[in-house]
Amino acid sequence: MSPAAFYAASRDLQLYGTGQTAKDADAFFRSLTSFPDILSMMVGKIKVQIHYGDITTESSDVIVNPVNFFGQVSTGASKAIFDTAGDRILQEVRGGKIPENGVLCTGPGKLNCKTIMHVSCQSSANSIKKVVHSVIQSCDNHNYKSVSFPAIETTGLGGMDPYPAAEALITAIAEIASTNSISHLSLIRIVILQRDIFLVYRDCLKNKYGMSAPRKKWNEIELPSLTNSKADCIPKIMESTELFPLAVFDIMGGPQSNIETAKENLQRVIQDQFSDECIEDTDNQISKLESGEEREILELAKEFDVRITIEKGFLGRIRVQGLIQDVKGALNKIHQLLRIALQNRLSNHEHKLLSKAVNWYFKKNNEYSAFDSETSFEIEKLHRTFCSGSDDLEHIAPFQGKTLLISFDNNIATILETDEVIRLKRVDTVADDLPLEWDEMNNDSITIVELDKNSSEFINVALHFMSTSNCKIVKIERIQNPHLYRAFSVKRKQMVEKNGSDAVNELMLFHGTTIDACKGINSHGFNRGFSGQNAASYGEGVYFAVESSYSTNSTYSRPDLSDMRYIYRARVLAGRYTEGKRGLRVPPPRSNFNPYDRYDSVVDSKALPTMYVIFHDDQAYPEYLITFH
């Protein structure tokens, strides 16, 4: 016998329905028969069947229809039942009076039953049990022998998740069967059209095989859900699709007792070789499996000749059934795949965190461009290895189908295929709020960087300068002073909080100066203490011009001994402004009612400003120093 046939035999010959066994003798849940689409078990004196099928094709005496007596919309099984039964039944329900027991009986309409019992209940185990009790008692009172229920949670009857709903329905059947008060009803069918829900109900009943009758010792209390999301409990059940050939054993012999003994011996042999193992979701990893990972696990069924079931949701587990050796091999492989899946999730999580915290850039044509996130992530991992004291002087990373040879000592990388050398830059997006175009500073407090005349950065500043001036530019230098820039950024944030982002009014303005003042401005920024040296017509602050031609006047940018002159293009937070006047030491109040709410700056003309005056040193940053003559 092949392992597949052996497994199939083990499923259908576990003494389920093959005669009374030792396990059946005193059991309340007994005589279980299992086939792919139906599971049958005796619960007391009532046969209960879980059937994978369409409830509208049932021929039981009674079909149960889950409805909302107070709503107008029917969904799921209820809609299917009304659609098949016909409009007359729907109108009969809408116009009917709900009995005290909550079970409204109508004719069958076009269904192949004797009556339809329409019921409604709340989404709780106690409510479901109450409805099931009422239906079973009503069936027995009318001498009906069979009844078909739909799956509660898929119909809207209870609106519950399938595991607790299945448990409530089956427990309710067992409770009423244990009273021995039912004399006519002998068959209860639970008919389910959704495969994953069918598997939930099937396993719920199957797991009760061999149990005793339920004894109610205390009142049941509904506990609130411990999860914030109902979606966390929604089940998802997947089975391997491999079909095993059916194995049939014909046992023939003399006395019935010998046949029973032979069956028991056969089952014992099968059970000795059969294994049914589960990997429980103790660390919440099974619930996080993605579709591709699930598919890879299910495909192991064919490789190892076993049946694999993945259950996600209320109870998370992977179940493997088959011959002992096959199950053992499959379990080892599944554990390996789960470890790989965990490593991938941890790597992806690390990737996301690093992508938010750190980005790597490369300099090309005098401009920095960002690496793609994957390359940036790989470079950062190499960088951390380097910082941890690795002996490797050079590191290799993939980039656009090529290979980077990286030296972190000087942040230089060589593209091996082309021998092109590029400069790298690491930006800590959490701790570092400095401009991207800034060069590495190696912990220096100030760095002055002369711009390449062919770079877009140089060209943009030069065009702005020359738009109103005919002077010749000798060089443009970028002032990199982290302390000043962060103070400027803080001031910007304060202004956003005070005025709103639309009224920050950040401008690029010009300020003429002398060679003697440049070092102080580069180190400490613009200083109001020197106001009035040239002019103070609009207040005793720092003056900035809209047009470079004003600041290039030799009055403001006096030449040095080499006939070179100097002008800054600065970032200025003008904010809300008004016209200034001589003698102002701070901007005037915006109203007479609040003397502390002042303007942020003053101008020469409110209608068309050409000059801005600030009274707070952090309101301006000396971004570029232009040397000209």
C-alpha positions in Angstrom: 0.0 0.0 0.0 1.3 3.4 -0.9 1.8 6.1 1.8 -1.0 8.1 0.2 -3.4 5.2 0.2 -2.3 4.3 3.7 -3.1 7.8 4.9 -6.5 7.8 3.2 -7.3 4.5 4.9 -6.3 5.9 8.3 -8.7 8.8 7.8 -11.7 6.6 7.0 -10.8 3.6 9.3 -10.2 5.2 12.6 -13.1 3.1 14.0 -15.3 6.0 12.9 -18.7 4.5 12.1 -17.2 1.0 11.7 -18.8 -0.4 14.8 -18.8 0.2 18.5 -15.3 0.3 20.0 -13.9 0.8 23.5 -13.8 4.5 22.9 -17.4 4.5 21.7 -18.8 2.4 24.5 -19.3 5.1 27.1 -18.9 8.2 24.9 -21.7 10.7 24.3 -19.9 11.9 21.1 -19.4 8.6 19.2 -19.6 6.7 15.9 -17.8 9.2 13.8 -17.6 8.8 10.0 -15.5 11.2 8.0 -15.4 11.9 4.3 -14.0 14.9 2.3 -17.3 16.8 2.3 -19.1 15.4 5.2 -18.5 14.4 8.8 -21.1 12.5 10.8 -21.2 11.7 14.5 -23.8 10.5 17.0 -24.4 13.1 19.8 -26.4 11.2 22.3 -29.3 9.8 20.3 -29.1 12.5 17.5 -27.0 12.2 14.4 -25.1 15.4 13.7 -23.6 16.0 10.3 -21.3 18.8 9.1 -21.8 19.0 5.3 -20.0 21.0 2.7 -22.8 22.1 0.4 -25.6 24.5 -0.5 -28.4 24.8 2.1 -31.0 25.7 -0.5 -30.7 22.1 -2.0 -31.4 20.4 1.4 -34.3 18.0 1.7 -34.6 18.0 5.5 -38.0 18.5 7.1 -36.9 21.9 8.4 -34.5 24.5 7.0 -33.3 27.2 9.4 -33.1 30.7 8.0 -31.1 33.3 9.9 -32.7 36.7 9.4 -32.7 40.2 11.0 -36.4 40.7 11.9 -35.8 44.4 12.3 -33.7 45.0 9.1 -34.6 45.1 5.5 -31.5 43.6 3.9 -30.8 39.9 3.7 -27.3 38.6 3.1 -25.4 35.3 2.8 -27.5 32.1 3.4 -30.6 34.2 4.3 -30.6 35.9 0.9 -30.0 32.6 -0.9 -32.9 31.0 1.0 -35.3 33.9 0.3 -34.2 34.0 -3.4 -34.9 30.2 -3.8 -38.0 30.1 -1.6 -39.6 33.0 -3.4 -41.0 36.5 -2.7 -44.1 35.1 -1.0 -42.0 33.7 1.9 -40.1 37.0 2.2 -43.4 38.9 2.5 -44.8 36.3 4.9 -41.8 36.9 7.2 -42.0 40.7 7.0 -45.7 40.6 7.8 -45.5 37.8 10.4 -45.7 38.2 14.2 -42.6 36.9 16.0 -43.5 34.2 18.5 -42.3 34.4 22.1 -39.6 31.7 21.4 -38.2 33.7 18.5 -38.9 31.1 15.9 -41.1 32.2 13.1 -42.4 29.3 10.9 -43.5 29.6 7.3 -44.2 27.3 4.4 -41.4 25.9 2.3 -42.0 28.0 -0.7 -39.9 26.5 -3.5 -37.5 24.8 -1.1 -37.6 21.0 -0.8 -38.6 20.9 2.9 -41.7 20.9 5.0 -41.2 24.2 6.7 -38.7 27.1 7.1 -37.9 28.3 10.6 -36.8 32.0 10.6 -34.7 33.0 13.6 -32.6 36.0 14.7 -30.2 36.4 17.6 -27.4 38.6 18.9 -23.7 38.0 18.4 -23.0 36.0 21.6 -22.6 32.4 22.5 -25.5 32.4 24.9 -27.8 34.0 22.3 -26.8 31.4 19.7 -27.4 28.5 22.2 -30.8 29.9 23.1 -31.9 30.0 19.4 -30.6 26.5 18.7 -32.4 25.2 21.7 -35.6 26.8 20.5 -35.3 25.5 17.0 -34.6 21.9 18.1 -37.5 22.0 20.6 -39.8 23.4 18.0 -38.8 20.7 15.5 -39.5 18.0 18.1 -42.8 19.5 19.1 -44.0 19.3 15.5 -42.7 15.8 15.1 -40.1 16.7 12.5 -37.3 14.2 12.1 -34.5 16.3 10.5 -33.4 19.9 10.4 -30.6 21.8 8.5 -28.8 24.8 9.9 -26.5 27.2 8.0 -23.1 28.2 9.4 -24.0 31.0 11.9 -21.0 33.4 11.5 -21.3 33.4 7.7 -24.9 34.4 7.6 -25.2 37.3 10.0 -27.3 35.3 12.4 -24.8 35.9 15.2 -22.2 37.9 13.5 -19.5 36.0 15.4 -16.2 34.5 14.4 -16.6 30.9 13.3 -14.6 29.1 16.1 -16.7 30.4 19.0 -19.9 30.2 16.9 -19.3 26.6 16.0 -18.5 25.7 19.6 -21.7 27.4 20.7 -23.9 25.7 18.1 -22.5 22.2 18.7 -22.5 22.7 22.5 -26.2 23.7 22.3 -27.0 20.5 20.4 -25.2 18.4 22.9 -26.9 20.1 25.9 -30.4 19.5 24.6 -29.5 16.0 23.5 -28.1 15.2 26.9 -31.5 15.8 28.5 -33.1 12.9 26.6 -36.2 15.1 26.1 -36.1 14.8 22.3 -38.2 12.0 21.0 -38.8 12.7 17.3 -35.8 14.7 15.9 -33.0 12.3 14.9 -30.9 14.2 12.4 -29.3 17.7 12.5 -27.3 18.9 9.5 -25.0 21.9 9.5 -24.6 22.9 5.9 -21.8 25.2 4.9 -20.9 26.6 1.4 -17.6 28.2 2.4 -14.7 25.6 2.5 -12.7 27.4 5.2 -15.8 27.7 7.5 -16.7 24.1 6.8 -13.3 23.0 8.0 -13.8 25.0 11.3 -17.1 23.3 12.1 -15.8 19.9 11.0 -12.8 20.1 13.3 -14.9 21.5 16.1 -17.2 18.4 16.1 -14.4 16.0 15.2 -12.4 17.1 18.3 -15.3 16.1 20.6 -15.2 12.5 19.5 -15.1 10.2 22.6 -16.2 12.9 25.0 -18.9 12.5 27.6 -22.1 14.5 27.8 -21.7 18.1 28.8 -22.6 19.0 32.4 -23.5 22.5 33.2 -22.0 23.4 36.6 -22.2 27.2 36.4 -23.7 30.1 34.5 -21.7 31.1 31.5 -20.4 34.7 31.4 -19.7 36.5 28.3 -16.2 38.1 28.4 -15.2 41.1 26.4 -12.8 40.5 23.5 -9.1 40.9 24.3 -8.2 42.0 20.8 -8.6 45.5 19.4 -9.5 44.3 16.0 -12.1 41.7 15.1 -10.0 41.0 12.0 -7.4 39.4 14.2 -9.8 36.5 14.9 -11.2 36.0 11.5 -10.2 32.5 10.5 -8.3 31.6 7.4 -7.9 27.9 6.7 -5.9 26.4 3.9 -5.4 22.8 3.0 -3.0 21.1 0.7 -4.8 20.2 -2.6 -3.2 16.7 -3.1 -5.9 14.1 -3.4 -5.1 10.7 -1.9 -6.5 7.5 -3.5 -9.2 5.9 -1.5 -8.3 2.6 0.2 -11.1 0.2 1.1 -10.8 -2.7 3.4 -13.3 -5.6 3.0 -13.4 -7.8 6.1 -15.2 -11.0 5.8 -15.4 -13.9 8.3 -17.4 -15.8 10.6 -18.8 -14.5 13.9 -19.4 -10.8 14.2 -17.1 -10.7 17.2 -14.2 -11.9 15.1 -14.9 -9.2 12.5 -14.9 -6.6 15.2 -11.6 -7.9 16.6 -10.1 -7.8 13.1 -11.2 -4.2 12.6 -9.7 -3.2 15.9 -6.4 -4.9 15.1 -6.4 -3.2 11.7 -7.0 0.1 13.2 -4.2 -0.5 15.8 -1.7 -1.2 13.0 -2.8 2.0 11.2 -2.6 4.1 14.3 0.9 2.8 15.1 2.1 4.1 11.8 0.0 7.3 11.5 1.0 10.6 12.9 -1.1 13.8 13.4 1.1 16.6 14.5 0.6 20.4 15.0 2.9 23.4 15.2 1.1 25.9 17.4 1.4 29.6 16.8 2.9 30.4 20.2 5.1 33.2 18.8 2.5 34.7 16.4 4.6 33.7 13.4 2.0 31.5 11.6 -0.5 34.4 11.6 2.0 36.6 9.9 2.7 34.2 7.0 2.3 35.8 3.6 0.5 34.1 0.7 3.7 33.1 -1.0 5.1 31.6 2.3 1.8 29.7 2.8 1.9 28.3 -0.7 5.5 27.1 -0.2 4.4 25.2 3.0 1.3 23.7 1.4 3.4 22.5 -1.6 5.4 20.3 0.9 2.4 18.0 1.0 3.2 16.6 -2.4 7.0 16.3 -1.6 6.4 14.4 1.6 3.1 12.6 0.8 1.2 14.2 3.7 -1.8 16.4 4.3 -1.0 19.9 5.5 -3.5 22.4 6.9 -2.7 26.0 7.9 -5.1 27.6 10.3 -4.8 31.3 10.9 -7.0 33.6 13.1 -8.7 32.6 16.4 -6.4 29.5 16.7 -3.2 29.6 14.7 -1.5 26.3 13.8 -0.1 24.2 11.1 -1.3 20.6 11.1 0.5 17.7 9.3 -1.0 14.3 8.9 0.5 11.1 7.4 3.0 8.4 8.0 5.3 9.0 10.9 8.5 9.4 8.9 6.8 11.6 6.3 5.3 13.8 9.0 8.6 14.1 10.7 10.3 15.2 7.4 7.6 17.7 6.6 7.7 19.2 10.1 11.5 19.7 9.9 11.1 21.5 6.5 8.2 23.6 7.8 10.2 24.7 10.9 13.0 25.6 8.5 10.6 27.7 6.3 9.2 29.4 9.4 12.7 30.4 10.5 13.4 31.8 7.0 10.1 33.7 7.0 10.9 35.1 10.4 14.4 36.2 9.2 12.8 37.9 6.2 10.3 39.7 8.3 13.0 40.9 10.7 15.1 42.0 7.7 12.2 43.9 6.2 11.5 45.5 9.5 15.1 46.5 9.9 15.0 47.8 6.3 12.0 50.0 7.0 13.5 51.4 10.2 16.8 52.2 8.6 15.2 53.7 5.6 13.4 56.2 7.9 16.6 56.9 9.9 19.5 56.8 7.4 19.9 57.5 3.7 23.0 57.2 1.6 23.8 59.5 -1.3 26.4 59.6 -4.1 27.9 62.7 -5.7 27.8 63.0 -9.5 28.2 66.1 -11.6 28.8 68.0 -8.3 25.3 67.1 -7.0 24.2 64.5 -4.5 21.6 61.9 -5.6 20.0 59.3 -3.4 20.7 55.6 -3.7 17.7 53.4 -4.1 16.4 52.1 -0.8 17.8 48.6 -1.2 21.3 49.8 -2.0 21.2 52.4 0.8 20.2 49.6 3.2 23.0 47.4 2.1 25.6 50.2 2.4 24.3 51.1 5.8 24.7 47.5 7.0 28.3 47.5 5.7 28.9 50.9 7.4 27.7 49.5 10.7 30.0 46.5 10.3 32.9 49.0 9.6 32.0 51.1 12.7 31.9 48.0 14.9 35.7 47.5 14.3 35.8 45.2 11.3 39.2 44.6 9.9 37.9 44.9 6.4 39.3 48.0 4.7 37.0 47.8 1.7 33.4 46.6 1.4 31.4 45.5 -1.6 27.7 46.4 -2.4 25.5 46.0 -5.5 24.4 49.1 -7.3 22.3 49.2 -10.6 23.6 45.9 -11.8 27.2 46.8 -11.0 29.5 46.5 -8.0 30.6 49.2 -5.6 33.9 48.8 -3.8 33.5 51.1 -0.8 36.1 52.7 1.5 34.4 54.1 4.5 37.6 55.8 5.7 37.1 58.6 3.2 33.5 57.7 2.0 34.7 56.9 -1.5 33.3 54.2 -3.8 34.6 52.8 -7.0 32.3 51.2 -9.6 34.4 48.2 -10.5 33.0 47.7 -13.9 33.8 51.2 -15.1 36.5 52.3 -12.6 34.4 55.4 -11.9 35.0 56.9 -8.5 32.1 58.5 -6.6 31.9 60.3 -3.3 29.4 59.0 -0.7 27.4 60.8 1.9 25.5 59.4 4.9 22.5 61.4 6.1 21.0 60.6 9.5 17.4 61.8 8.9 16.5 61.5 12.6 19.4 63.4 14.1 20.6 65.4 11.2 18.5 68.3 9.9 21.3 69.9 7.8 20.9 70.6 4.1 21.6 67.6 1.8 24.0 69.5 -0.4 26.4 70.1 2.5 29.7 68.3 2.3 31.0 66.0 5.1 32.4 68.1 7.9 34.2 65.5 10.0 33.0 67.1 13.2 34.3 70.5 12.3 32.3 73.4 13.7 32.5 75.4 10.5 33.4 74.4 6.9 33.7 76.8 4.0 33.1 75.1 0.7 34.0 76.8 -2.6 31.4 75.9 -5.2 32.3 74.3 -8.6 31.5 76.9 -11.2 29.9 74.2 -13.4 27.5 73.0 -10.6 23.8 73.9 -10.7 24.2 75.2 -7.1 26.8 77.8 -8.3 24.8 78.7 -11.4 21.6 79.3 -9.4 23.2 81.6 -6.9 25.2 83.5 -9.6 22.1 84.1 -11.8 20.2 85.5 -8.8 23.2 87.8 -8.0 23.6 89.0 -11.6 19.9 89.6 -12.2 20.4 93.2 -10.9 24.2 93.5 -10.9 26.9 93.7 -13.5 29.8 92.9 -11.2 32.1 90.0 -12.0 31.9 87.0 -9.6 35.2 85.6 -8.5 33.9 82.8 -6.4 30.9 81.6 -4.4 31.5 79.8 -1.1 28.9 77.8 0.9 29.0 78.5 4.6 28.4 75.2 6.6 27.9 76.2 10.2 25.6 73.5 12.0 25.2 75.6 15.1 23.9 78.6 13.2 21.8 76.6 10.9 20.0 74.7 13.7 19.4 77.9 15.5 17.8 79.3 12.3 15.7 76.1 12.0 14.5 76.5 15.5 13.5 80.1 14.8 11.7 78.9 11.7 9.7 76.4 13.7 8.8 79.0 16.3 7.6 81.3 13.6 5.5 78.5 12.1 3.8 77.9 15.5 3.2 81.7 15.9 2.1 82.6 12.4 1.3 79.4 10.6 3.4 78.0 7.7 2.0 80.4 5.2 3.3 83.4 7.0 6.9 82.4 7.6 7.9 84.3 4.5 11.4 82.8 4.1 13.3 84.9 1.5 16.7 84.8 -0.2 18.2 88.4 0.3 21.5 90.1 0.0 23.7 91.7 2.6 26.9 93.7 1.7 29.9 93.5 4.1 33.6 93.8 4.4 36.4 91.3 4.6 37.0 92.1 8.3 33.4 91.2 9.1 33.2 87.9 7.1 34.9 85.8 9.7 32.6 86.9 12.5 29.5 86.4 10.3 30.6 82.9 9.3 31.2 82.0 12.9 28.4 83.8 14.8 25.9 85.0 12.2 24.6 88.5 11.6 25.0 90.7 14.6 22.6 93.6 15.5 25.4 95.1 17.6 26.9 96.5 14.4 23.7 98.1 13.1 23.9 101.7 12.2 27.5 101.6 10.9 26.1 102.2 7.4 22.5 103.2 7.7 19.7 102.8 10.2 16.8 104.7 8.6 14.2 101.9 9.4 15.4 100.7 12.8 18.5 99.4 14.6 18.5 95.9 13.1 20.3 94.0 10.4 19.5 95.1 6.9 19.0 92.9 3.8 18.3 94.0 0.3 15.9 92.3 -2.3 18.2 93.2 -5.1 22.0 92.6 -5.2 22.7 95.9 -6.8 21.8 97.7 -3.6 24.3 95.7 -1.5 27.1 95.9 -4.1 27.2 99.6 -3.5 30.7 100.4 -2.2 29.1 102.0 0.8 28.0 98.5 2.1 30.5 96.2 0.4 33.8 98.1 0.7 36.7 96.6 -1.3 39.7 95.1 0.4 43.4 95.7 -0.4 43.0 93.4 -3.5 40.0 95.3 -4.7 37.8 92.3 -3.8 34.3 92.9 -2.4 32.0 90.7 -0.5 28.2 90.1 -0.3 26.2 87.4 1.4 23.1 85.8 -0.1 21.3 84.9 3.1 18.1 83.0 4.1 15.9 85.5 6.0 12.7 84.8 7.9 10.7 87.9 7.2 7.5 86.7 8.7 4.8 89.4 9.2 6.2 92.8 8.6 5.3 96.5 8.7 7.1 99.8 7.8 10.0 100.6 10.0 11.3 104.0 11.2 14.5 105.4 12.7 15.1 104.5 16.4 13.3 101.1 16.4 15.1 98.5 18.5 12.4 95.8 18.2 9.5 95.5 15.7 6.3 97.3 16.8 3.3 95.5 18.2 0.7 94.3 15.8 -2.2 95.8 17.8 -2.7 98.1 20.8 -4.4 95.4 22.7 -1.5 93.0 22.9 1.9 94.7 23.2 3.7 91.3 23.2 2.4 90.2 19.8 4.9 92.0 17.6 5.7 92.0 13.9 8.7 89.8 12.9 10.5 92.4 10.8 10.1 95.8 9.2 10.5 97.1 5.7 11.1 100.3 3.8 7.8 100.1 2.0 4.9 97.7 2.9 3.4 97.9 -0.5 6.7 97.0 -2.4 9.5 96.2 0.0 13.1 96.5 -1.3 14.7 96.4 2.2 14.0 94.1 5.2 15.3 94.7 8.7 15.4 92.0 11.4 16.0 92.4 15.1 16.7 88.7 16.0 20.0 87.3 15.0 18.7 83.8 14.4 16.2 85.1 11.8 18.9 85.0 9.1 21.5 82.4 8.0 24.6 83.4 5.9 24.2 80.7 3.3 26.6 81.9 0.6 29.5 84.3 0.5 30.0 85.9 -2.9 33.4 87.4 -3.7 33.3 89.8 -6.6 34.9 92.9 -8.1 
